[in-house]
Amino acid sequence: MAFLTQVNGAPYNPAGRIVLMSLPPLLPPPRCDVLVVGAGPAGSACAHWLARHGMDALLVDQHDFPRDKTCGDGLIPDAHAALQRLGVLDEVLAVAQSLTHVRCYAPSGRFVDIPGALAVLPRRQLDHLLVQAAQRAGARLATPWRFDSPLRDDDRRVVGARLRRMGSEPRQVAEIRARHVVLATGAAPQALMVSELCTRQVPSAMGLRGYVRHAGMAERIPHLEVAWHPRLSGGYGWIFPCGQDIYNVGIGITDSHQARSHAMRDLNLREVFAQFVRVHPNARDLMATGQLQGELKGAPLRSSLEGATHAAPGVLVTGEAAGSTYSFTGEGIGKAMETGIMAAEALLAGRAEALDDAGIAAHYTQALAGLKPKFAMYDKGNRVNHLPWLTEILIRRAARSERLRARMGRLLEERATPAQLITLRGLFKLFTE
Ligand SMILES: Cc1cc2nc3c(=O)[nH]c(=O)nc-3n(C[C@H](O)[C@H](O)[C@H](O)COP(=O)(O)OP(=O)(O)OC[C@H]3O[C@@H](n4cnc5c(N)ncnc54)[C@H](O)[C@@H]3O)c2cc1C
């Protein structure tokens, strides 16, 4: 175990020392019940759930952990619920910055506070905690191994994967046989493409963020902050406090029309970020007198449960690879874990009920279909990103109505029916109550 710990990265060595540098890297085991590719929140949750219920899960990732992931790092209530199911909520909250509301700014600078169980934890820490929790549950981990292509039998069923060790010279490859493969590879489409499961290569949205250290903003920004403005090209800006004077500052462009066209790829995210800094006073002051830690980094998002085939013989697709991120807000950590657990549950049902591939696929796609109303609500909400005048009206309205704020809080907590907001009646109530 000490050896595996060292091969997979120093963090797993409790003493923090690399002891066996001279030994050759360990190959991943050649067989497993379920090979989970990608150790983000979706893959770790899936492997965790499988291992906890007695299945032999091998979790692989192209990076050693801890690793960075470009994200806003915000944990909304669905993430709290999934962390609770995994039994790691307390552990996460012990190191996260807990917050009680999100402050939403209209273009005029007016704002409204929406209550909710919220937290911020940089993904470098969160994802590492989740990987370690999966290992504690019994999942095996192999890093830095990249999924190159699926292995298929004569009927073209996926029966494993060909992996390549990152940075190995000479090139080191391994073939892993698995009863089932789960792709939890996030927003990058390559793994989906080589598996013939990608139905849309372009992302649904793009985001860019940086970490800023500032010692004098704690009183001004004791909440998550999101701002809309016509200069933000159909998107929004955010400031999420990570604690210890560090702020995650970023912009998201969620224009689904642009995303589906080539315009999205060429969109200058840095220019939109610069606009955010110009139009939003807290962002301006953070950037003007704080210190940027490292670089601004951009990344794609895949949302609305679109862009991939979710199940095929021998393989399930989960998390952001399956489009599990919300389009309106770009929040996806919670639903990544939730869908990862759903994939695990489908495979566990397959074992318990002796289901064939079609039965497992039906189990999984039915569970995903249950999430559709929530995604539909966020898709409708996404229109607000392109109508800043509407955010102005909504925010002014909500600032005056405690009932409306409470209703928005229930939506954020996923305790209200999404249909309430997207029906004509719901909209009418929004403007009249
Ligand atoms: C700028 C930005 C801001 C965001 N802000 C928020 C936020 O504040 N809150 C929120 O909830 N969500 C946010 N999101 C969305 C969130 O990042 C995703 O929803 C979430 O990371 C999805 O989790 P996942 O496990 O599906 O994928 P990922 O977290 O992307 O994990 C995928 C893993 O797969 C690995 N991988 C990929 N390809 C291979 C391969 N071929 N072989 C081996 N390993 C591979 C990767 O290394 C990675 O570790 C944001 C996204 C962006 C881009």
The ligand as a Tripos MOL2 file, in Angstrom:
@<TRIPOS>MOLECULE
LIG
   53    58     1     0     0
SMALL
NO_CHARGES

@<TRIPOS>ATOM
      1 C1        -15.1550   28.4420  -14.9720 C.3       1 LIG1
      2 C2        -16.0830   27.4360  -14.3470 C.ar      1 LIG1
      3 C3        -16.7180   27.7570  -13.1500 C.ar      1 LIG1
      4 C4        -17.5720   26.8220  -12.5390 C.ar      1 LIG1
      5 N1        -18.1050   27.1200  -11.3250 N.ar      1 LIG1
      6 C5        -18.8430   26.2170  -10.6630 C.ar      1 LIG1
      7 C6        -19.2900   26.4560   -9.3400 C.ar      1 LIG1
      8 O1        -19.0020   27.4950   -8.7370 O.2       1 LIG1
      9 N2        -20.0520   25.5020   -8.7370 N.ar      1 LIG1
     10 C7        -20.3760   24.3400   -9.3600 C.ar      1 LIG1
     11 O2        -21.1110   23.5320   -8.7790 O.2       1 LIG1
     12 N3        -19.9230   24.0610  -10.6160 N.ar      1 LIG1
     13 C8        -19.1490   24.9560  -11.2720 C.ar      1 LIG1
     14 N4        -18.6580   24.6540  -12.5130 N.ar      1 LIG1
     15 C9        -19.0010   23.3780  -13.1340 C.3       1 LIG1
     16 C10       -18.1680   22.2400  -12.5110 C.3       1 LIG1
     17 O3        -16.8060   22.5400  -12.6680 O.3       1 LIG1
     18 C11       -18.5100   20.9130  -13.2060 C.3       1 LIG1
     19 O4        -19.9040   20.7470  -13.2290 O.3       1 LIG1
     20 C12       -17.8970   19.7210  -12.4590 C.3       1 LIG1
     21 O5        -16.5020   19.8270  -12.4010 O.3       1 LIG1
     22 C13       -18.2690   18.4210  -13.1600 C.3       1 LIG1
     23 O6        -17.6890   17.3560  -12.4470 O.3       1 LIG1
     24 P1        -17.2460   16.0140  -13.2220 P.3       1 LIG1
     25 O7        -16.7240   15.0900  -12.1970 O.co2     1 LIG1
     26 O8        -18.3290   15.5750  -14.1110 O.co2     1 LIG1
     27 O9        -16.0720   16.4880  -14.1940 O.3       1 LIG1
     28 P2        -14.5830   17.1260  -13.8190 P.3       1 LIG1
     29 O10       -14.6930   17.7670  -12.5240 O.co2     1 LIG1
     30 O11       -14.2500   17.8830  -15.0070 O.co2     1 LIG1
     31 O12       -13.7080   15.8270  -13.6760 O.3       1 LIG1
     32 C14       -13.3640   15.0740  -14.8020 C.3       1 LIG1
     33 C15       -12.0820   14.3140  -14.4820 C.3       1 LIG1
     34 O13       -11.8260   13.4300  -15.5870 O.3       1 LIG1
     35 C16       -10.4490   13.4450  -15.8780 C.3       1 LIG1
     36 N5        -10.2870   13.0610  -17.2800 N.ar      1 LIG1
     37 C17       -10.7750   13.6890  -18.3620 C.ar      1 LIG1
     38 N6        -10.4610   13.0260  -19.4800 N.ar      1 LIG1
     39 C18        -9.7470   11.9300  -19.0880 C.ar      1 LIG1
     40 C19        -9.1340   10.8480  -19.7760 C.ar      1 LIG1
     41 N7         -9.1850   10.7470  -21.1150 N.pl3     1 LIG1
     42 N8         -8.4820    9.9060  -19.0670 N.ar      1 LIG1
     43 C20        -8.4040    9.9910  -17.6940 C.ar      1 LIG1
     44 N9         -8.9720   11.0060  -16.9940 N.ar      1 LIG1
     45 C21        -9.6290   11.9540  -17.6820 C.ar      1 LIG1
     46 C22       -10.0140   14.8710  -15.5820 C.3       1 LIG1
     47 O14        -8.6240   14.9290  -15.3220 O.3       1 LIG1
     48 C23       -10.8660   15.2130  -14.3620 C.3       1 LIG1
     49 O15       -10.1910   14.9280  -13.1520 O.3       1 LIG1
     50 C24       -17.8080   25.5680  -13.1650 C.ar      1 LIG1
     51 C25       -17.1780   25.2590  -14.3650 C.ar      1 LIG1
     52 C26       -16.3120   26.1810  -14.9520 C.ar      1 LIG1
     53 C27       -15.6160   25.8080  -16.2350 C.3       1 LIG1
@<TRIPOS>BOND
     1     1     2 1
     2     2     3 ar
     3     2    52 ar
     4     3     4 ar
     5     4     5 ar
     6     4    50 ar
     7     5     6 ar
     8     6     7 ar
     9     6    13 1
    10     7     8 2
    11     7     9 ar
    12     9    10 ar
    13    10    11 2
    14    10    12 ar
    15    12    13 ar
    16    13    14 ar
    17    14    15 1
    18    14    50 ar
    19    15    16 1
    20    16    17 1
    21    16    18 1
    22    18    19 1
    23    18    20 1
    24    20    21 1
    25    20    22 1
    26    22    23 1
    27    23    24 1
    28    24    25 2
    29    24    26 1
    30    24    27 1
    31    27    28 1
    32    28    29 2
    33    28    30 1
    34    28    31 1
    35    31    32 1
    36    32    33 1
    37    33    34 1
    38    33    48 1
    39    34    35 1
    40    35    36 1
    41    35    46 1
    42    36    37 ar
    43    36    45 ar
    44    37    38 ar
    45    38    39 ar
    46    39    40 ar
    47    39    45 ar
    48    40    41 1
    49    40    42 ar
    50    42    43 ar
    51    43    44 ar
    52    44    45 ar
    53    46    47 1
    54    46    48 1
    55    48    49 1
    56    50    51 ar
    57    51    52 ar
    58    52    53 1
@<TRIPOS>SUBSTRUCTURE
     1 LIG1         1 GROUP 0 **** ****
